Amino acid sequence: RTRTRTRKGGWYADYLNEHGVSTRAYDGAVGSRSRPVSAKKRAGIAGHHAFMNEAPFEHVTRLSLTFYHGVESIPPADWVYCIEVAEHVPGEFEDVLVANLVDHATKGLIVTWATPGQDGHGHVNNKARADVLKIFEAQGFTFDAVASTALADAAMMHHLKMNMMVFRR
């Protein structure tokens, strides 16, 4: 099985790879700066991950972020996960994020999305859980409440416990 994640830094990918799950990490917003990741890079402990910025993508730039459309060169994966990313993507680029996720997931998605009123640095697109369910169900995915609860129960951070969602194709 393969899993694909969409956010640079790769801490989740590192953990999964170290525990026998083949995982690739991609960043759909080249130019973003994550302070924890930058700190890991300065300390020399950041892992190497594949990034999408060498492929011929059409892109739209907003502020310091570049959002890529049509990432066909990235191979599909059984599972695609997007943890603590969606709420940072401006609403006008939400469809790009969703398309990139659903187009690459052959079996399912693991997604978190901050809810309205949830604090967080750079949250510009928080959504109610019901709205997130509608987005992915409209793309042909089914919400898996049992798997979502199992992952939420295993999460150590409160915001992950509250926002964890698993969708199956």
Order of alpha helices (4+ residues) and beta strands (2+ residues): beta-alpha-beta-beta-alpha-beta-beta-beta-alpha-beta-alpha-beta-alpha-alpha-beta
